[in-house]
């Protein structure tokens, strides 16, 4: 019995950690870049000496954000991967992670086609 309990706990832990859930992508309403997604990038990423145009990975406008996004493929988008990395040098933004609501909004925007709306 002593051996079975740790194995069961380990199996439960593996199952819980392997679960991921992608948000449901609604067809409407469309997520707006100009009023919803853009402000997230501007206020959290396109800051002085970060991604404001002075660096290679510019996130200061739709045109520059769009270079780092694959419409319809959030996980294939470098901008999305950067905001969902939780630790290490590539974790963004460096001042702390975005909220899950902000991440979901960016995910839905990308999956809806990453439109300039």
Secondary structure, 3 states (H helix, E strand, C coil): CHHHHHHHHHHHHHHHHHCCCCCCCCCCCCCCHHHHHHHHHHHHCCCCCCCCCCCCCCCCCHHHHHCCCCCCCHHHCHHHHHHHCCCCCCCCCCCCCCCHHHHHHHHHHHHCCCCCC
